[in-house]
């Protein structure tokens, strides 16, 4: 079997694969949702919140602690309202607390 030395960017590869194209689109949508609600998040919590997957009309936010999850539960009505005004078709937000081993290392 002969390998080609041609390299492709992820974007180029995704254009050739409907499955990858869908994943790229969902990732972009999720990032756009996070940008939409970012100003509603208390500044101290922002580093502990990451955009997660979108499944239908349910968006998942990945959070670093149960304390952040509790605060976001309080903010959920405002977050959903902001998403709706921003044109995002999200009707529910699911919160997932990331395991300590899945978190990025803290910067020294």
TASULGI-V147626 format. One line per field, one symbol per residue. psi: psi as a letter, one per 20 degrees, with the letter a starting at -180 (. if undefined). A space follows every 50 residues. Layout:
psi: ???
This chain:
psi: ppqqjpqqrhgghhhiohghggggghgggghhgghhigiipphhhghjpq paqpodjpppppqirhggggghhhigghghgggghjjpmpiqpppppqqh iiqqqqp.
